Amino acid sequence: MLKVRNIETWYDLIRALHGISFEVKQGDIIALLGSNGAGKTTTLKTIMRLLYDLKEEQPEKGTIEFMGRRIDRKDTDQIVRMGISYVPEGREVFPELTVMENILMGAYTRRDAKGIKEDIENVFERFPILRQRKNQEAGYMSGGEQQMLAIGRALMTRPKLLMLDEPSLGLSPLLTQEIFNIIRDINQKDGVTILLVEQNVNMALKYANYAFLMENGRIVRADKPEVLREDPDVKEFYLGIATETSVKGYKRYRRKVRFR
């Protein structure tokens, strides 16, 4: 469905992406994992062409294909019309607009009134709280409710590929679980392919079909979740699980600094 080939993205004189390549197969949930500054958000914004005003063109090198067509030189609104929708980090709802107005903003590229009405009802069925709050200004909603609103707004474009940037950011463990259940439901029941950026590596690996690890603008590892969960480096640096190697290193460090 999505093919990213050797893309390089720059912020002025700083290269943020170093020729990364990956593919997203139709029907999958794919996770892009890594620490802050690894290039995950930049990757999503490059796919959506949200950075091209920083230089003449972004990505500066490489190609991006969606459903067999190149999109790396198309405008963002064209990409949305082709079937890619993006929920940014921090949700970014319109705080002074009502819930209903925010949802309708997701349908700005559409002209089918009947279909829009049906999709609004589908959003309310999936997120009952939005129906209850439809006349409330979005800025007064909780973080979890705003995340639901942002996802609902994105679904109004009828996406084939939904890209989510840190959907659990700032949410409690209970709400995080609920959001990920919703993501799986969208994938399995609606047939929407998911590309997910997430720092909660344990949760992402629980729901993803495949995962890519990023460091310093490069993809350094790609594998199935069950394989990555058993990798000692992934356990230590991403899951916070002390391995035998890390425990021995810590004990040596303690002996060394004990009498300082």
C-alpha contacts under 8 A as a table, 3 or more apart, distances in Angstrom:
res1	aa1	res2	aa2	distance
1	M	23	E	7.52
1	M	24	V	5.83
1	M	25	K	5.26
1	M	26	Q	5.32
1	M	65	E	7.86
1	M	66	F	5.61
1	M	67	M	4.90
1	M	68	G	7.32
2	L	23	E	5.57
2	L	24	V	5.00
2	L	25	K	6.87
2	L	64	I	7.32
2	L	65	E	5.66
2	L	66	F	4.62
2	L	67	M	6.50
3	K	21	S	7.65
3	K	22	F	6.24
3	K	23	E	4.61
3	K	24	V	6.64
3	K	64	I	5.68
3	K	65	E	5.03
3	K	66	F	6.55
4	V	7	I	6.90
4	V	20	I	7.37
4	V	21	S	5.02
4	V	22	F	5.28
4	V	23	E	6.13
4	V	62	G	7.72
4	V	63	T	6.12
4	V	64	I	4.61
4	V	65	E	6.57
5	R	19	G	7.48
5	R	20	I	6.60
5	R	21	S	4.49
5	R	22	F	6.79
5	R	62	G	5.45
5	R	63	T	5.19
5	R	64	I	6.22
6	N	18	H	7.67
6	N	19	G	3.93
6	N	20	I	4.79
6	N	21	S	5.07
6	N	61	K	7.00
6	N	62	G	4.68
6	N	63	T	6.91
7	I	17	L	6.84
7	I	18	H	7.00
7	I	19	G	4.54
7	I	20	I	5.42
7	I	21	S	6.88
7	I	59	P	5.91
7	I	60	E	7.27
7	I	61	K	5.24
7	I	62	G	4.08
7	I	63	T	6.30
7	I	64	I	7.85
8	E	15	R	7.11
8	E	16	A	7.27
8	E	17	L	4.84
8	E	18	H	5.27
8	E	19	G	4.92
8	E	20	I	7.13
8	E	58	Q	7.88
8	E	59	P	5.48
8	E	60	E	5.68
8	E	61	K	5.13
8	E	62	G	6.54
9	T	15	R	5.96
9	T	16	A	5.53
9	T	17	L	5.03
9	T	18	H	7.44
9	T	42	T	7.87
9	T	46	T	7.34
9	T	58	Q	5.96
9	T	59	P	4.82
9	T	60	E	5.81
9	T	61	K	7.45
10	W	13	L	6.54
10	W	14	I	5.45
10	W	15	R	4.25
10	W	16	A	5.33
10	W	17	L	7.05
10	W	55	K	7.99
10	W	58	Q	7.63
10	W	59	P	7.68
10	W	60	E	7.36
11	Y	14	I	5.07
11	Y	15	R	6.27
11	Y	16	A	6.64
11	Y	54	L	6.85
12	D	15	R	7.94
12	D	54	L	7.04
12	D	55	K	7.31
15	R	18	H	6.78
16	A	39	G	6.29
16	A	42	T	7.38
16	A	216	N	7.49
16	A	217	G	5.45
17	L	20	I	6.54
17	L	39	G	6.37
17	L	42	T	7.67
17	L	43	T	7.49
17	L	216	N	7.70
17	L	217	G	4.24
17	L	218	R	6.40
18	H	217	G	5.44
18	H	218	R	5.62
19	G	61	K	7.72
19	G	62	G	7.24
19	G	218	R	7.19
20	I	217	G	7.53
20	I	218	R	5.79
20	I	219	I	6.19
21	S	219	I	7.67
24	V	28	D	7.20
24	V	30	I	6.78
24	V	195	L	7.57
25	K	28	D	5.84
25	K	193	T	7.80
26	Q	193	T	5.74
27	G	187	N	6.93
27	G	188	Q	7.96
27	G	191	G	6.11
27	G	192	V	6.32
27	G	193	T	4.66
27	G	194	I	7.65
28	D	187	N	7.61
28	D	193	T	5.36
28	D	194	I	6.36
28	D	208	A	7.54
28	D	209	N	6.02
28	D	210	Y	7.80
29	I	187	N	7.33
29	I	193	T	6.09
29	I	194	I	4.61
29	I	195	L	6.04
29	I	196	L	7.23
29	I	207	Y	7.28
29	I	208	A	4.80
29	I	209	N	5.39
29	I	210	Y	6.94
30	I	194	I	6.10
30	I	195	L	4.88
30	I	196	L	5.95
30	I	208	A	5.47
30	I	209	N	6.02
30	I	210	Y	5.18
30	I	211	A	5.63
30	I	212	F	7.87
31	A	195	L	6.02
31	A	196	L	4.67
31	A	197	V	5.83
31	A	198	E	7.09
31	A	204	A	6.42
31	A	205	L	7.48
31	A	208	A	6.02
31	A	210	Y	6.48
31	A	211	A	4.59
31	A	212	F	6.25
32	L	40	K	6.42
32	L	195	L	7.43
32	L	196	L	5.97
32	L	197	V	4.82
32	L	198	E	6.74
32	L	211	A	5.97
32	L	212	F	5.04
32	L	213	L	6.13
32	L	214	M	7.07
33	L	40	K	7.18
33	L	197	V	6.16
33	L	198	E	5.92
33	L	199	Q	6.32
33	L	201	V	6.64
33	L	211	A	7.12
33	L	212	F	6.07
33	L	213	L	4.82
33	L	214	M	5.99
34	G	38	A	5.81
34	G	40	K	7.24
34	G	198	E	7.87
34	G	199	Q	6.54
34	G	213	L	5.60
34	G	214	M	5.00
34	G	215	E	6.20
34	G	238	Y	7.72
35	S	38	A	5.64
35	S	199	Q	6.74
35	S	214	M	7.80
35	S	215	E	7.23
36	N	39	G	7.84
37	G	40	K	7.60
37	G	215	E	7.92
37	G	216	N	6.74
37	G	217	G	7.91
38	A	214	M	5.63
38	A	215	E	4.61
38	A	216	N	4.58
38	A	217	G	5.30
38	A	218	R	7.54
39	G	42	T	5.13
39	G	43	T	6.09
39	G	214	M	7.00
39	G	215	E	7.33
39	G	216	N	6.56
39	G	217	G	4.79
39	G	218	R	7.64
40	K	43	T	5.18
40	K	44	L	6.69
40	K	197	V	6.37
40	K	214	M	7.12
40	K	217	G	7.85
41	T	44	L	5.22
41	T	45	K	6.19
41	T	89	E	7.99
41	T	165	D	6.71
41	T	197	V	7.22
42	T	45	K	5.07
42	T	46	T	5.92
43	T	46	T	5.12
43	T	47	I	6.32
44	L	47	I	5.15
44	L	48	M	6.33
44	L	163	M	7.29
44	L	165	D	7.85
45	K	48	M	5.01
45	K	49	R	5.92
45	K	50	L	5.10
45	K	51	L	6.36
46	T	49	R	4.89
46	T	50	L	6.14
46	T	51	L	6.10
46	T	52	Y	7.71
46	T	58	Q	6.56
46	T	59	P	6.29
47	I	50	L	7.85
47	I	64	I	7.05
47	I	71	I	7.86
47	I	72	D	6.95
48	M	76	T	5.70
48	M	79	I	6.77
48	M	84	I	7.99
48	M	86	Y	7.66
49	R	52	Y	5.81
49	R	58	Q	6.92
49	R	72	D	7.06
49	R	73	R	7.82
49	R	74	K	7.43
49	R	75	D	6.50
49	R	76	T	5.55
50	L	53	D	7.63
50	L	76	T	6.82
51	L	54	L	5.78
51	L	55	K	7.96
51	L	58	Q	6.19
52	Y	55	K	5.87
52	Y	56	E	6.44
52	Y	57	E	4.93
52	Y	58	Q	4.43
52	Y	59	P	7.25
53	D	56	E	6.43
53	D	57	E	7.14
53	D	58	Q	7.82
54	L	57	E	7.83
54	L	58	Q	7.77
55	K	58	Q	6.72
57	E	60	E	5.68
57	E	73	R	7.64
58	Q	61	K	7.67
58	Q	72	D	7.61
59	P	62	G	6.72
59	P	63	T	7.85
59	P	72	D	7.01
63	T	70	R	7.05
63	T	71	I	7.95
63	T	72	D	5.99
64	I	70	R	5.67
64	I	71	I	5.79
64	I	72	D	5.20
65	E	68	G	5.75
65	E	69	R	5.12
65	E	70	R	4.22
65	E	71	I	5.71
65	E	72	D	7.35
66	F	69	R	5.28
66	F	70	R	6.30
66	F	71	I	6.62
70	R	73	R	7.50
71	I	74	K	5.15
71	I	79	I	6.77
74	K	78	Q	6.30
74	K	79	I	6.68
75	D	78	Q	5.37
75	D	79	I	6.49
76	T	79	I	5.05
76	T	80	V	6.29
77	D	80	V	5.08
77	D	81	R	6.28
77	D	109	T	7.74
78	Q	81	R	5.07
78	Q	82	M	6.29
79	I	82	M	5.05
79	I	83	G	6.70
79	I	84	I	6.13
80	V	83	G	5.35
80	V	84	I	4.94
80	V	85	S	5.80
80	V	157	T	7.33
80	V	159	P	7.80
81	R	84	I	7.32
81	R	109	T	6.85
81	R	157	T	7.59
83	G	157	T	7.39
83	G	158	R	6.96
83	G	159	P	4.50
83	G	160	K	4.96
83	G	161	L	6.26
84	I	159	P	5.33
84	I	160	K	6.12
84	I	161	L	4.84
84	I	162	L	5.95
84	I	163	M	7.44
85	S	154	A	5.74
85	S	155	L	7.55
85	S	157	T	6.94
85	S	159	P	5.70
85	S	161	L	6.41
85	S	162	L	4.98
85	S	163	M	6.12
86	Y	154	A	6.61
86	Y	162	L	6.00
86	Y	163	M	4.73
86	Y	164	L	6.05
86	Y	165	D	7.88
87	V	91	R	6.43
87	V	150	A	6.30
87	V	151	I	6.44
87	V	154	A	6.57
87	V	162	L	7.76
87	V	163	M	6.19
87	V	164	L	4.90
87	V	165	D	6.13
88	P	91	R	5.52
88	P	92	E	6.74
88	P	164	L	6.47
88	P	165	D	5.17
88	P	166	E	7.73
89	E	92	E	7.41
89	E	164	L	7.67
89	E	165	D	4.78
89	E	166	E	5.46
89	E	167	P	7.01
89	E	169	L	7.64
90	G	166	E	7.58
90	G	167	P	7.91
90	G	169	L	6.99
91	R	146	Q	6.63
91	R	147	Q	5.69
91	R	150	A	5.73
91	R	167	P	7.78
92	E	150	A	7.40
93	V	102	N	6.93
93	V	138	A	6.85
93	V	139	G	7.71
93	V	146	Q	6.85
93	V	149	L	7.50
93	V	150	A	6.20
94	F	97	L	5.55
94	F	102	N	6.41
94	F	138	A	6.59
94	F	139	G	7.26
95	P	98	T	7.64
95	P	137	E	6.23
95	P	138	A	4.71
95	P	139	G	3.82
95	P	140	Y	7.48
96	E	137	E	5.60
96	E	138	A	6.47
96	E	139	G	6.21
97	L	101	E	5.78
97	L	102	N	6.24
97	L	137	E	5.33
97	L	138	A	6.15
97	L	139	G	7.96
98	T	101	E	5.08
98	T	102	N	6.19
98	T	134	K	6.44
98	T	135	N	5.36
98	T	136	Q	5.07
98	T	137	E	4.03
98	T	138	A	5.44
99	V	102	N	5.12
99	V	103	I	6.29
99	V	130	L	6.80
99	V	133	R	6.58
99	V	134	K	4.63
99	V	135	N	6.07
99	V	136	Q	6.01
99	V	137	E	6.14
99	V	138	A	5.45
99	V	149	L	7.18
100	M	103	I	5.11
100	M	104	L	6.22
100	M	134	K	4.96
100	M	135	N	6.44
101	E	104	L	5.06
101	E	105	M	6.25
102	N	105	M	5.11
102	N	106	G	6.95
102	N	138	A	7.75
102	N	149	L	7.65
102	N	153	R	6.56
103	I	106	G	5.42
103	I	107	A	7.36
103	I	120	I	7.38
103	I	149	L	7.21
103	I	152	G	6.63
103	I	153	R	4.53
103	I	156	M	7.06
104	L	107	A	5.28
104	L	108	Y	6.90
104	L	153	R	7.23
104	L	156	M	7.62
105	M	108	Y	5.35
105	M	153	R	7.01
106	G	109	T	7.83
106	G	153	R	4.67
106	G	154	A	5.74
106	G	155	L	7.41
106	G	156	M	5.11
106	G	157	T	5.96
107	A	110	R	5.38
107	A	116	I	6.96
107	A	153	R	7.79
107	A	156	M	5.35
107	A	157	T	5.62
108	Y	111	R	7.99
109	T	157	T	7.49
110	R	116	I	7.74
110	R	157	T	7.60
112	D	115	G	5.38
112	D	116	I	6.17
113	A	116	I	5.10
113	A	117	K	6.22
114	K	117	K	5.20
114	K	118	E	6.34
115	G	118	E	5.05
115	G	119	D	6.16
116	I	119	D	5.10
116	I	120	I	6.16
116	I	156	M	7.28
117	K	120	I	5.18
117	K	121	E	6.43
118	E	121	E	5.21
118	E	122	N	6.32
119	D	122	N	4.82
119	D	123	V	6.16
119	D	156	M	6.24
120	I	123	V	5.11
120	I	124	F	6.31
120	I	156	M	7.26
121	E	124	F	5.07
121	E	125	E	6.15
122	N	125	E	5.04
122	N	126	R	6.24
123	V	126	R	5.19
123	V	127	F	5.98
123	V	152	G	5.60
123	V	155	L	7.64
123	V	156	M	8.00
124	F	127	F	4.96
124	F	128	P	5.19
124	F	129	I	7.61
124	F	130	L	6.00
124	F	131	R	5.30
125	E	128	P	5.63
127	F	130	L	5.66
127	F	131	R	7.32
127	F	148	M	6.85
127	F	152	G	7.81
128	P	131	R	5.32
128	P	132	Q	6.67
129	I	132	Q	5.10
129	I	133	R	6.25
129	I	145	E	7.47
130	L	133	R	4.99
130	L	134	K	5.53
130	L	145	E	7.63
130	L	148	M	7.95
130	L	149	L	6.99
131	R	134	K	5.10
133	R	136	Q	5.17
136	Q	140	Y	7.51
137	E	140	Y	5.96
137	E	141	M	7.56
138	A	141	M	5.49
138	A	146	Q	6.93
141	M	145	E	5.88
141	M	146	Q	6.07
142	S	145	E	5.18
142	S	146	Q	6.14
143	G	146	Q	5.10
143	G	147	Q	6.21
143	G	170	G	7.16
143	G	171	L	6.65
144	G	147	Q	5.07
144	G	148	M	6.36
144	G	171	L	6.30
144	G	175	L	6.37
145	E	148	M	5.08
145	E	149	L	6.19
146	Q	149	L	4.87
146	Q	150	A	6.08
147	Q	150	A	5.04
147	Q	151	I	6.24
147	Q	167	P	6.91
148	M	151	I	5.18
148	M	152	G	6.01
148	M	179	I	7.58
149	L	152	G	4.94
149	L	153	R	5.99
150	A	153	R	5.11
150	A	154	A	6.25
151	I	154	A	5.05
151	I	155	L	6.24
152	G	155	L	5.10
152	G	156	M	6.60
153	R	156	M	5.36
153	R	157	T	7.72
154	A	157	T	5.95
154	A	158	R	7.80
154	A	159	P	7.62
154	A	162	L	7.72
155	L	158	R	5.32
155	L	159	P	6.28
156	M	159	P	7.83
159	P	162	L	6.11
159	P	192	V	6.86
160	K	191	G	7.79
160	K	192	V	5.26
160	K	193	T	6.19
161	L	192	V	5.83
161	L	193	T	4.75
161	L	194	I	5.83
161	L	195	L	7.28
162	L	192	V	6.74
162	L	193	T	6.19
162	L	194	I	4.99
162	L	195	L	6.27
163	M	194	I	5.89
163	M	195	L	4.69
163	M	196	L	5.84
163	M	197	V	7.91
164	L	167	P	6.18
164	L	194	I	7.53
164	L	195	L	6.38
164	L	196	L	4.94
164	L	197	V	6.12
165	D	196	L	6.24
165	D	197	V	4.80
165	D	198	E	6.62
166	E	169	L	5.41
166	E	196	L	7.51
166	E	197	V	5.47
166	E	198	E	4.67
166	E	199	Q	6.80
167	P	176	T	7.92
167	P	179	I	7.38
167	P	197	V	7.95
167	P	198	E	7.08
168	S	171	L	5.45
168	S	175	L	7.86
168	S	176	T	5.20
168	S	179	I	7.25
168	S	198	E	7.48
168	S	200	N	7.58
171	L	174	L	7.98
171	L	175	L	5.90
171	L	176	T	5.84
172	S	175	L	5.26
172	S	176	T	6.00
173	P	176	T	4.96
173	P	177	Q	6.20
174	L	177	Q	5.26
174	L	178	E	6.42
175	L	178	E	4.91
175	L	179	I	6.12
176	T	179	I	5.16
176	T	180	F	6.26
177	Q	180	F	5.24
177	Q	181	N	6.19
178	E	181	N	5.09
178	E	182	I	6.29
179	I	182	I	5.04
179	I	183	I	6.27
180	F	183	I	4.87
180	F	184	R	6.23
180	F	203	M	7.99
180	F	207	Y	7.53
181	N	184	R	5.17
181	N	185	D	6.13
182	I	185	D	4.91
182	I	186	I	6.16
183	I	186	I	5.17
183	I	187	N	6.29
183	I	194	I	7.96
184	R	187	N	5.02
184	R	188	Q	6.05
184	R	207	Y	7.10
185	D	188	Q	5.23
185	D	189	K	5.59
185	D	190	D	7.41
186	I	189	K	5.62
186	I	190	D	5.14
186	I	191	G	6.78
186	I	192	V	6.14
187	N	190	D	5.76
187	N	191	G	4.99
187	N	192	V	4.68
187	N	193	T	5.92
187	N	194	I	6.76
188	Q	191	G	5.40
188	Q	192	V	7.38
196	L	204	A	7.94
198	E	201	V	6.49
198	E	204	A	6.50
200	N	203	M	5.57
200	N	204	A	6.24
201	V	204	A	5.04
201	V	205	L	6.02
201	V	238	Y	6.34
201	V	239	L	6.42
202	N	205	L	5.34
202	N	206	K	6.32
202	N	239	L	6.08
203	M	206	K	5.08
203	M	207	Y	6.71
204	A	207	Y	5.48
204	A	208	A	5.88
205	L	208	A	5.29
205	L	209	N	7.88
205	L	210	Y	7.95
205	L	211	A	7.31
205	L	225	P	5.08
205	L	226	E	7.74
205	L	229	R	7.56
206	K	225	P	7.22
208	A	211	A	6.81
208	A	225	P	6.84
209	N	224	K	6.44
209	N	225	P	6.72
210	Y	222	A	7.57
210	Y	223	D	6.00
210	Y	224	K	4.64
210	Y	225	P	5.92
211	A	222	A	5.76
211	A	223	D	5.79
211	A	224	K	6.19
211	A	225	P	6.39
212	F	219	I	6.51
212	F	220	V	7.64
212	F	221	R	5.79
212	F	222	A	4.41
212	F	223	D	6.81
213	L	219	I	5.66
213	L	220	V	5.76
213	L	221	R	5.06
213	L	222	A	6.26
214	M	217	G	6.46
214	M	218	R	5.41
214	M	219	I	4.39
214	M	220	V	5.73
214	M	221	R	7.29
215	E	218	R	5.36
215	E	219	I	6.42
215	E	220	V	6.55
219	I	222	A	7.52
223	D	227	V	6.50
223	D	228	L	6.43
224	K	227	V	5.44
224	K	228	L	6.42
225	P	228	L	5.09
225	P	229	R	6.05
226	E	229	R	5.32
226	E	230	E	6.77
227	V	230	E	5.50
227	V	231	D	6.57
228	L	231	D	5.11
228	L	234	V	6.36
229	R	234	V	6.62
229	R	235	K	6.43
230	E	234	V	7.56
230	E	235	K	6.92
231	D	234	V	5.31
231	D	235	K	6.15
232	P	235	K	5.05
232	P	236	E	6.15
232	P	243	T	6.34
233	D	236	E	5.15
233	D	237	F	5.89
233	D	238	Y	7.71
234	V	237	F	5.43
234	V	238	Y	5.11
234	V	239	L	6.34
235	K	238	Y	5.83
235	K	239	L	4.73
235	K	240	G	6.00
235	K	241	I	5.03
235	K	242	A	7.08
235	K	243	T	7.15
236	E	239	L	6.01
236	E	240	G	5.07
236	E	241	I	5.01
236	E	242	A	5.51
236	E	243	T	6.30
236	E	246	S	7.30
237	F	240	G	5.92
237	F	241	I	7.87
242	A	246	S	5.94
242	A	247	V	6.23
243	T	246	S	5.23
243	T	247	V	6.14
244	E	247	V	5.19
244	E	248	K	6.26
245	T	248	K	5.34
245	T	249	G	6.31
246	S	249	G	5.04
246	S	250	Y	6.14
247	V	250	Y	5.07
247	V	251	K	6.26
248	K	251	K	5.17
248	K	252	R	6.30
249	G	252	R	5.18
249	G	253	Y	6.25
250	Y	253	Y	5.01
250	Y	254	R	6.20
251	K	254	R	5.05
251	K	255	R	6.31
252	R	255	R	5.26
252	R	256	K	6.27
253	Y	256	K	5.06
253	Y	257	V	6.33
254	R	257	V	5.37
254	R	258	R	5.73
255	R	258	R	5.36
256	K	259	F	7.67
257	V	260	R	5.43
